[in-house]
């Protein structure tokens, strides 16, 4: 946008009270709360109300510790956001102002606000997103303080079977069997890693990384892994489902509250423009 300054926002939220990231009429969403705070802070400053572009739209109930968004601000909007924090770097004050306006609810925090480098786009500039899913199964100690970000599964899951199944999923595939279909949207993605470990309390944790994810893909991968670990489907079946990329009903999608977006990765500044161009192109196999 001509005459505007692009600001990168690094933020976190506890997703329990939200109907997802994307603004929806009559529903409380992360985007809605942030844009409302931006509207209050910029007031009558010149320009259209600021709108956010996000790295990854999370579903209802999903959390984030490493979400990234950007916003384009006119000079007068930037001044309105920063004038109450004299002495702070100009764009850094945006995080202070927004977090202050959101403090009453306390479930959204803007950790950092920085001047975005040339070519930066929070969505199309990303080279990977990394999610974490937590499961307290029959081998883990249940912690009531972690209940809002951990799935309770009453029976023990077989770690070895789960890891064996995940190994066959890595690479560029059509993940239609693991995605909620959307008209005109591709389900081709590059799954870069799917790793499972247990923490000191025995909680089973999945670390899932891809160039991007289609709708409900991480939760579907976790749901299939639970079916494997429970013995309901064979480990090799997870990869076999990729051969017929139609949404599978052989497993249940894992609940949202166990999932957290923990990191979004970007290339070096000089490579941002090329990455945005590649990401806007429609993915194809082969």
C-alpha positions in Angstrom: 0.0 0.0 0.0 1.4 3.4 -1.0 2.1 5.8 1.8 1.9 3.1 4.5 4.3 1.4 6.9 4.1 -2.4 7.2 4.5 -3.6 10.8 5.2 -7.2 11.8 3.4 -8.5 14.9 4.6 -11.5 16.9 1.8 -12.7 19.2 0.4 -15.4 21.3 -3.1 -16.4 22.4 -4.9 -19.0 24.5 -7.6 -20.2 22.1 -10.2 -21.5 24.4 -12.4 -18.4 24.3 -12.1 -17.8 20.5 -14.0 -19.0 17.5 -10.7 -19.2 15.7 -8.5 -16.6 14.2 -10.6 -15.2 11.3 -13.1 -12.4 12.0 -16.7 -13.6 11.9 -19.8 -11.5 12.6 -21.2 -12.1 16.1 -18.3 -14.3 17.2 -15.3 -13.6 19.3 -12.1 -14.2 17.3 -8.5 -13.3 17.6 -8.5 -11.2 14.5 -11.6 -9.5 15.6 -10.2 -8.5 19.0 -6.9 -7.3 17.5 -8.6 -5.2 14.8 -11.0 -3.7 17.3 -8.0 -2.7 19.4 -6.3 -1.2 16.4 -9.5 0.7 15.6 -9.7 2.1 19.1 -6.0 3.1 19.1 -6.0 4.8 15.7 -9.3 6.5 16.3 -9.8 9.3 13.8 -6.4 8.9 12.2 -6.3 9.2 8.4 -6.8 6.0 6.5 -9.0 2.9 6.3 -9.3 0.9 9.5 -6.2 -1.3 9.8 -6.6 -4.9 8.7 -4.4 -7.8 9.7 -2.8 -10.5 7.5 -1.8 -13.6 9.4 0.7 -16.4 8.8 -1.8 -19.2 9.6 -5.5 -19.1 10.4 -6.1 -21.2 13.5 -9.4 -23.0 14.1 -11.7 -22.5 17.1 -10.0 -23.6 20.3 -6.4 -23.8 18.8 -3.7 -21.9 20.7 -0.6 -20.0 19.5 2.7 -19.0 21.1 4.4 -18.1 17.8 1.8 -16.6 15.6 2.9 -13.8 13.1 0.8 -11.2 11.4 1.4 -7.9 9.6 -0.6 -4.7 9.4 -0.2 -1.7 7.0 -0.5 1.7 8.8 -0.7 5.2 7.5 1.8 7.6 9.2 -1.0 9.2 11.2 -2.2 5.7 12.4 1.3 4.8 13.4 1.6 8.0 15.3 -1.7 7.4 17.1 -0.4 3.9 18.2 2.9 5.1 19.4 2.5 8.6 20.9 1.7 7.3 24.4 5.0 5.5 24.7 7.6 8.1 24.3 11.2 6.8 24.4 10.3 3.5 22.8 11.3 2.7 19.2 8.4 3.8 17.0 7.2 0.5 15.8 8.1 -1.3 19.0 5.5 0.8 20.8 2.7 -0.7 18.7 2.9 -4.0 20.7 2.8 -2.1 24.0 -0.3 -0.2 23.0 -2.2 -3.2 21.6 -1.4 -5.4 24.5 -2.5 -2.7 26.9 -5.9 -2.5 25.2 -6.3 -6.3 25.2 -5.1 -6.7 28.8 -8.5 -7.0 30.5 -9.3 -10.4 28.8 -5.7 -11.4 29.0 -5.8 -14.2 26.4 -4.0 -12.3 23.6 -0.6 -10.8 24.0 1.4 -9.0 21.3 5.0 -9.8 22.2 6.8 -7.7 19.5 6.1 -5.2 16.8 8.8 -4.4 14.3 9.2 -2.6 11.0 8.7 -5.3 8.4 11.6 -5.6 5.8 10.9 -4.9 2.2 8.8 -7.7 0.6 7.6 -9.1 3.9 4.2 -10.8 3.8 3.2 -12.7 7.0 1.2 -15.3 5.0 3.0 -15.8 1.7 6.5 -15.0 2.9 6.6 -18.0 5.4 8.6 -21.0 4.5 7.2 -23.2 7.3 4.7 -23.4 10.1 5.4 -25.6 13.1 2.6 -26.9 15.4 2.7 -28.9 18.6 0.1 -31.4 19.9 0.0 -32.7 23.4 -1.6 -36.0 24.5 -1.8 -37.2 28.1 -2.5 -40.9 27.5 -2.6 -43.8 29.9 1.2 -43.7 30.4 1.3 -40.0 31.4 0.6 -38.0 34.5 -2.5 -35.9 34.1 -1.9 -32.2 35.1 -5.1 -30.2 35.6 -3.2 -27.0 35.0 -2.5 -28.2 31.5 -6.0 -29.4 30.6 -6.8 -26.6 28.2 -3.8 -27.4 26.0 -3.6 -31.2 26.4 -5.8 -34.0 25.1 -6.6 -36.7 27.7 -6.6 -40.1 26.1 -7.4 -42.8 28.8 -5.5 -45.7 27.2 -1.8 -46.1 26.6 -0.6 -45.4 23.0 2.1 -47.3 21.3 4.9 -44.9 20.6 6.8 -47.2 18.2 3.8 -47.7 16.0 3.0 -44.0 15.9 6.6 -43.1 14.9 6.7 -45.8 12.2 3.5 -44.5 10.7 4.7 -40.9 10.7 7.9 -41.7 8.9 6.0 -42.6 5.7 4.2 -39.2 5.6 7.2 -36.9 5.0 7.5 -35.2 1.7 5.4 -33.5 -1.0 2.0 -35.2 -1.2 -1.7 -34.5 -1.8 -3.0 -34.6 1.7 -6.7 -34.6 0.7 -7.3 -37.6 3.0 -6.2 -35.4 5.9 -7.9 -32.1 5.0 -11.3 -30.6 5.2 -12.0 -29.8 1.5 -12.5 -26.2 0.4 -13.7 -25.3 -3.1 -10.9 -24.4 -5.4 -8.2 -24.9 -2.8 -5.3 -27.3 -3.3 -4.5 -29.9 -0.7 -0.9 -30.5 -1.9 1.6 -29.7 0.9 5.2 -30.5 1.8 5.3 -32.2 5.2 8.8 -31.5 6.5 8.7 -33.3 9.8 6.3 -35.3 12.0 8.1 -36.3 15.2 6.8 -37.7 18.5 8.4 -37.6 21.9 7.4 -37.9 25.6 8.2 -35.2 28.1 9.3 -35.8 31.7 5.8 -36.4 32.8 5.1 -38.9 30.0 3.0 -36.6 27.9 3.1 -37.6 24.3 4.0 -34.6 22.1 3.9 -34.3 18.3 6.0 -31.7 16.5 4.6 -31.2 13.0 6.2 -28.9 10.4 5.2 -28.1 6.8 5.5 -25.4 4.3 1.8 -24.8 4.9 -1.2 -26.7 6.2 -4.7 -27.2 4.7 -7.7 -27.0 6.9 -7.6 -29.3 9.9 -4.6 -31.2 8.5 -2.5 -31.3 11.7 -5.5 -32.5 13.8 -6.2 -35.1 11.2 -2.6 -36.4 11.2 -2.7 -36.5 15.0 -6.1 -38.3 14.9 -4.8 -40.9 12.5 -1.7 -41.3 14.7 -3.9 -42.0 17.7 -5.8 -44.6 15.7 -2.4 -46.2 14.9 -1.2 -46.1 18.5 -4.4 -47.6 19.7 -4.1 -50.5 17.3 -7.2 -49.6 15.3 -5.4 -49.1 12.0 -2.0 -50.4 10.8 1.0 -48.0 10.7 1.4 -48.3 7.0 -2.2 -47.3 6.5 -1.5 -43.7 7.2 0.7 -43.3 4.1 -1.5 -45.6 2.0 -4.4 -43.1 2.5 -2.4 -40.5 0.5 -2.9 -42.6 -2.6 -6.6 -41.7 -2.7 -6.8 -38.1 -1.5 -10.4 -38.0 -0.4 -11.2 -37.1 3.2 -10.9 -40.4 5.1 -13.4 -41.6 7.7 -11.1 -44.3 9.1 -10.1 -42.1 12.1 -11.4 -39.1 14.1 -9.9 -35.7 13.8 -8.2 -34.8 17.1 -9.8 -32.1 19.3 -8.6 -28.5 18.8 -7.5 -27.8 22.4 -4.4 -30.0 22.2 -2.9 -28.0 19.3 -0.6 -24.9 19.5 1.1 -23.0 16.7 4.6 -22.5 18.0 6.7 -21.1 15.2 6.5 -19.5 11.7 9.7 -19.4 9.7 10.8 -16.9 7.1 13.7 -16.7 4.7 16.5 -14.1 4.8 15.2 -10.6 4.0 16.7 -10.6 0.5 14.8 -13.8 -0.4 11.4 -12.6 0.8 10.1 -11.4 -2.6 11.0 -14.7 -4.3 9.3 -16.7 -1.5 6.1 -14.7 -1.8 6.1 -15.3 -5.6 6.5 -19.1 -5.1 3.9 -19.3 -2.4 1.3 -17.5 -4.5 1.7 -20.1 -7.3 -0.6 -23.1 -7.2 1.2 -26.3 -5.9 1.4 -29.3 -8.1 2.9 -32.8 -7.7 5.8 -33.7 -9.9 
